[in-house]
């Protein structure tokens, strides 16, 4: 930790700065095969399978749900 002094308008204030963070490890991307059903614009449901790249199963589900309307996840498998 480094300690410094700042002078603002004739008033000195001490401030501390935490050490610079080292390199952080990025979350690893994984491939997930997701089987799901969704509602088509005509109101009928369709079952399909897709593969997405995500850091977790939760993120993979979000990606699918962002692309389709009224999604029901059937299975998720990490590849």
C-alpha distances in whole Angstrom, upper triangle without the diagonal:
4,7,10,14,16,20,22,26,25,23,19,17,13,10,7,6,5,5,9,11,14,17,19,22,25,27,31,34,37,41,42,46,47,50,51,54,54,56,58,59,62,61,62,59,58,56,54,52,49,46,42,39,36,33,35,38,37,36,39,42,40,41,44,45,44,46,49,51,51,50,50,48,51,49,46,45,42,44
4,7,10,13,17,19,23,22,20,17,14,11,9,6,5,7,7,10,13,16,19,21,25,27,30,33,36,39,43,45,49,49,53,53,56,56,58,59,60,64,63,64,61,60,59,56,54,51,48,44,41,38,35,37,41,40,39,42,44,42,43,46,47,45,48,51,53,53,52,53,51,53,52,48,48,45,46
4,7,10,14,16,20,19,17,13,11,7,6,5,6,9,10,13,16,19,23,24,28,30,33,36,39,42,46,48,51,52,55,56,58,58,60,61,62,66,65,65,63,62,61,59,56,53,51,47,44,41,38,40,44,42,41,44,46,44,45,49,49,47,50,53,54,55,54,55,53,56,54,51,51,48,49
4,7,10,13,17,16,14,10,9,6,6,6,8,11,13,15,18,21,25,26,30,32,35,38,41,44,47,49,53,54,57,57,59,59,61,62,62,66,65,66,64,63,62,60,58,55,52,48,45,42,40,42,45,44,42,46,48,45,46,50,50,48,51,54,55,56,55,56,55,57,56,53,53,50,51
4,7,10,13,12,10,7,6,5,6,9,11,15,16,18,22,25,28,29,33,35,38,41,43,47,50,52,56,56,59,59,61,60,62,63,64,67,67,68,66,65,64,62,60,57,54,51,48,45,42,44,48,46,45,48,50,47,48,52,51,50,52,55,57,58,57,58,57,60,58,55,55,53,54
4,6,10,10,8,6,5,6,7,11,12,16,18,20,23,26,29,30,34,35,38,41,44,47,50,52,55,56,59,59,61,59,61,62,62,66,65,67,65,64,63,62,60,56,54,50,47,45,42,45,48,46,44,48,49,46,47,51,51,48,51,54,55,56,56,57,56,59,58,55,56,53,54
4,7,6,5,4,6,9,11,14,16,20,22,23,27,30,32,34,37,39,41,45,47,50,53,55,59,59,62,61,63,62,63,64,64,68,67,69,67,67,66,64,63,59,57,53,50,48,46,48,51,49,47,51,52,49,50,54,53,51,54,57,58,59,58,60,59,62,61,58,59,56,58
4,6,5,6,8,11,12,16,18,21,24,25,28,31,34,35,38,39,42,45,47,51,53,55,58,58,61,61,62,61,62,63,63,66,66,68,66,66,65,64,62,59,57,53,50,48,46,48,51,48,47,50,51,48,49,53,52,50,53,55,56,57,57,59,58,62,61,58,59,56,58
4,6,8,11,14,16,20,21,25,28,29,32,35,37,38,42,43,45,49,51,54,57,58,61,61,64,64,65,63,64,65,65,69,68,70,68,68,68,67,65,62,60,56,53,51,49,51,54,52,50,53,54,51,52,56,55,52,55,58,59,60,60,62,61,65,64,61,62,60,61
4,6,10,13,16,19,22,25,28,29,32,36,38,39,43,44,47,50,52,56,59,60,64,63,67,66,68,66,67,68,68,72,71,73,71,71,71,69,67,64,62,58,56,53,51,53,56,54,52,55,57,54,55,58,57,55,58,61,62,63,63,64,64,67,66,63,64,61,63
4,6,10,13,17,19,23,25,27,30,34,36,37,41,42,45,48,50,54,57,58,61,61,64,64,65,64,65,67,66,70,69,71,69,69,69,67,65,62,60,56,54,51,49,50,53,51,50,53,54,51,53,56,55,53,56,59,60,61,60,62,61,64,64,61,61,59,61
4,7,10,13,16,20,22,24,27,31,34,35,38,40,42,46,48,52,55,56,60,60,63,63,64,63,65,66,66,70,69,70,68,68,67,66,64,61,59,55,52,49,47,49,52,50,48,52,53,50,51,55,54,52,55,58,59,60,60,61,60,63,62,59,60,57,59
4,7,10,13,17,19,21,24,28,31,32,35,37,39,43,45,48,52,53,56,56,60,59,61,60,62,63,63,67,66,67,65,65,64,63,61,58,55,52,49,46,43,45,48,46,45,48,50,47,48,52,51,49,52,55,56,57,56,58,57,60,59,56,56,54,55
4,7,10,13,16,19,22,25,28,29,33,34,37,40,43,46,49,51,54,55,58,58,60,59,61,62,63,66,65,66,64,64,63,61,59,56,54,50,47,44,41,43,46,44,43,47,48,46,47,51,50,48,52,54,55,56,55,56,55,58,57,54,54,52,53
4,7,10,13,15,18,21,24,25,29,31,33,37,39,42,46,47,51,51,54,54,56,55,57,59,59,63,62,63,61,60,59,58,55,52,50,46,43,40,38,39,43,41,39,43,44,42,43,47,47,45,48,51,52,52,52,53,51,54,53,50,50,48,49
4,7,10,12,15,18,21,22,26,28,30,34,36,40,43,45,48,49,52,52,54,54,56,57,58,62,61,62,59,59,57,55,53,50,48,44,41,38,35,37,40,39,37,41,42,40,41,45,45,43,46,49,51,51,50,51,49,52,51,48,48,45,47
4,6,9,11,15,18,19,23,24,27,30,33,36,40,41,45,46,49,49,52,51,53,55,55,59,58,59,57,56,54,53,50,47,44,41,38,35,32,34,37,36,34,38,40,38,39,42,42,41,44,47,48,49,47,48,47,50,48,45,45,42,43
4,6,8,12,15,16,20,22,24,27,30,34,37,39,42,43,47,47,49,49,51,53,54,58,56,57,54,54,52,50,48,45,42,38,35,32,29,31,35,33,32,35,37,36,36,40,40,39,42,45,46,47,45,46,44,47,45,42,42,39,40
4,6,9,12,14,18,20,23,26,29,32,36,38,42,43,46,47,49,49,52,53,54,58,57,57,55,54,52,50,47,44,41,38,34,31,29,31,34,33,32,35,37,36,36,40,41,39,42,45,47,47,46,46,44,47,45,41,41,38,39
4,6,9,11,15,17,20,23,26,30,33,35,39,40,44,44,47,47,49,51,52,55,55,55,52,51,49,47,44,41,38,35,31,29,26,28,32,31,30,33,35,33,34,37,38,37,39,42,44,45,44,44,42,45,43,39,39,36,37
4,7,8,12,14,17,20,23,26,30,32,36,37,40,41,44,44,46,48,49,53,52,52,49,48,46,44,41,38,35,31,28,25,23,25,29,28,26,29,32,30,31,34,35,34,37,40,42,42,40,41,39,41,39,36,35,32,33
4,6,10,12,16,18,21,25,28,30,34,36,39,41,44,44,47,48,49,53,52,52,49,48,46,43,40,37,34,30,27,25,22,24,28,28,26,29,32,31,31,34,35,34,37,40,42,43,41,41,39,41,38,35,34,30,31
4,7,9,13,15,18,21,25,27,31,33,36,38,41,41,44,45,47,50,49,49,46,45,43,40,37,34,30,27,23,21,19,22,25,26,24,26,29,28,28,31,33,32,34,37,39,40,38,39,36,38,36,32,31,27,28
4,6,9,12,15,18,22,24,28,29,33,34,37,38,41,42,44,47,46,46,43,41,39,37,34,31,27,24,21,18,15,18,22,22,20,23,26,25,25,28,29,29,31,34,36,37,35,35,33,35,32,28,28,24,25
4,6,9,12,15,19,21,25,27,30,32,35,35,39,40,42,45,44,44,41,39,37,34,31,28,24,21,18,16,13,15,19,20,18,20,23,23,23,26,28,27,29,32,34,35,32,33,30,32,29,25,24,21,22
4,6,9,12,16,18,22,24,27,29,32,32,35,36,38,42,41,40,37,36,33,31,28,25,21,18,14,12,10,13,17,17,15,17,20,20,19,22,24,24,25,28,31,32,29,30,27,29,27,23,22,19,19
4,6,9,13,15,19,20,24,25,28,29,32,34,36,39,38,37,34,33,30,28,25,22,18,15,12,9,6,9,13,14,12,14,17,17,17,20,21,21,23,26,28,29,26,26,24,25,23,19,18,15,16
4,6,10,13,16,18,22,24,27,28,32,33,35,38,37,36,33,31,29,26,23,20,16,13,10,8,6,9,12,14,12,13,17,17,16,19,21,21,23,25,28,29,26,26,23,24,21,18,16,13,13
4,7,10,13,15,19,21,24,25,28,29,32,35,34,33,30,28,25,22,19,16,12,10,6,5,5,8,11,13,10,10,14,15,13,16,19,19,19,22,25,26,23,23,20,22,19,15,14,11,11
4,6,10,12,16,18,22,23,27,28,31,33,33,31,28,26,23,20,16,14,10,8,6,6,6,7,9,12,11,9,13,14,13,15,18,19,19,21,24,25,21,21,18,19,16,12,10,7,7
4,7,10,13,16,19,21,24,25,28,31,30,28,25,22,20,17,13,10,7,6,5,6,9,9,9,13,11,9,12,14,12,13,16,17,17,19,22,23,19,19,16,17,14,10,9,6,5
4,6,10,12,16,18,21,23,26,28,27,26,22,20,17,14,10,8,5,5,6,7,9,9,7,11,10,7,9,12,11,11,14,16,16,17,20,20,16,16,12,13,10,7,6,4,6
4,7,10,13,16,19,21,24,26,25,23,19,17,13,11,7,6,4,7,9,11,13,12,10,13,13,9,10,13,12,11,14,16,15,16,19,19,15,14,11,11,8,6,5,6,7
4,6,10,12,16,18,21,23,22,20,16,14,11,8,6,5,6,8,11,12,14,12,9,11,12,8,8,11,11,8,11,14,13,13,15,15,11,10,7,7,6,5,6,9,10
4,7,10,14,16,19,21,19,17,13,11,7,6,4,7,9,11,14,15,18,16,13,14,15,11,10,14,13,10,12,15,14,13,15,14,10,9,6,5,5,7,9,12,13
4,7,10,13,16,18,16,14,10,8,6,6,6,8,11,13,16,16,19,17,13,14,15,12,10,12,12,9,10,13,12,10,11,10,7,6,4,5,7,9,12,15,16
4,7,10,13,14,12,10,6,5,4,6,9,11,14,16,19,20,22,20,17,17,18,15,12,14,14,10,10,13,12,9,9,8,6,5,7,7,10,12,16,18,20
4,6,10,11,10,8,5,6,7,8,11,12,16,16,20,20,23,21,18,17,18,15,13,14,13,10,9,11,10,6,6,5,4,6,9,11,13,15,18,21,22
4,7,8,6,6,4,6,9,11,14,16,19,20,23,23,26,25,22,21,21,19,16,16,16,13,11,13,11,8,6,6,7,9,12,14,17,19,22,25,26
4,5,5,5,6,7,10,12,15,16,19,20,24,25,28,27,24,23,23,20,18,18,17,14,13,14,12,8,7,9,10,13,15,17,20,21,24,26,27
4,5,7,9,11,14,15,18,19,22,23,26,27,30,29,27,25,25,23,21,20,19,16,15,15,13,10,8,11,13,16,18,20,23,24,27,30,31
4,6,9,11,15,16,20,21,25,26,29,30,33,32,29,28,28,26,23,23,22,19,18,19,16,13,11,13,15,17,20,21,24,26,29,32,33
4,7,10,13,16,19,21,24,25,29,29,32,30,27,26,26,24,22,22,22,18,17,18,16,13,10,10,13,14,18,19,22,24,28,30,32
4,7,10,13,17,19,23,24,28,28,31,30,26,26,26,24,21,22,21,18,17,19,17,13,11,11,12,13,16,17,20,23,26,28,30
4,7,10,13,16,19,21,25,25,28,26,23,23,23,21,18,19,19,15,14,17,15,11,10,9,9,10,13,13,16,19,22,25,26
4,6,10,13,17,18,22,23,26,25,21,22,22,19,17,18,17,14,14,16,14,11,11,11,10,10,12,12,15,17,19,22,23
4,7,10,14,16,20,21,24,22,19,20,20,17,15,17,16,13,14,16,14,12,12,12,10,9,10,9,11,14,16,19,20
4,7,11,13,17,19,22,20,17,18,18,15,14,16,15,11,13,15,13,11,13,13,11,11,10,10,11,12,14,17,17
4,7,10,14,16,19,17,15,16,16,13,12,15,13,10,13,15,13,12,15,15,12,12,10,9,9,10,11,13,13
4,7,10,13,16,15,13,15,14,10,11,13,11,8,12,13,11,12,15,16,13,13,11,12,11,10,11,12,12
4,7,10,13,13,12,14,13,9,11,13,10,9,13,14,13,14,18,19,15,16,13,14,12,10,9,9,9
4,6,10,10,10,12,9,6,9,10,8,8,12,12,12,14,17,18,15,16,13,15,13,10,11,10,10
4,7,9,10,12,9,7,11,11,9,11,14,14,14,17,20,21,18,19,16,18,16,12,12,10,10
4,6,7,9,6,5,9,10,8,11,13,14,15,17,20,21,18,18,16,18,16,12,12,10,11
4,7,8,6,8,11,11,11,14,16,16,18,20,23,23,20,20,18,19,17,13,13,11,12
4,5,5,6,9,10,11,13,14,16,17,19,21,21,18,18,15,16,14,11,11,9,12
4,5,5,6,9,10,11,12,14,16,17,19,18,15,14,11,13,11,7,9,8,11
4,5,5,6,9,10,11,12,15,16,17,17,14,13,11,14,13,10,12,12,15
4,5,5,6,9,10,11,13,15,17,17,14,15,13,16,14,12,13,12,15
4,5,5,7,9,10,11,13,16,16,13,13,11,13,12,9,10,10,12
4,5,5,6,9,10,11,13,12,9,10,8,11,10,9,11,12,15
4,5,5,6,9,10,12,12,10,12,11,14,14,12,15,15,18
4,6,5,7,9,12,13,11,13,12,15,15,13,15,15,17
4,5,5,7,9,10,8,10,9,12,12,11,14,15,16
4,5,5,7,8,6,9,9,13,14,13,16,18,20
4,6,8,10,9,12,13,16,17,16,19,20,21
4,7,10,9,12,13,16,17,16,19,20,21
4,7,6,10,11,14,16,16,19,21,22
4,6,9,12,15,17,18,21,23,25
4,7,10,13,16,17,21,23,25
4,6,9,12,13,17,19,21
4,6,9,11,15,18,20
4,6,8,11,14,17
4,7,10,14,16
4,7,10,13
4,7,10
4,6
4
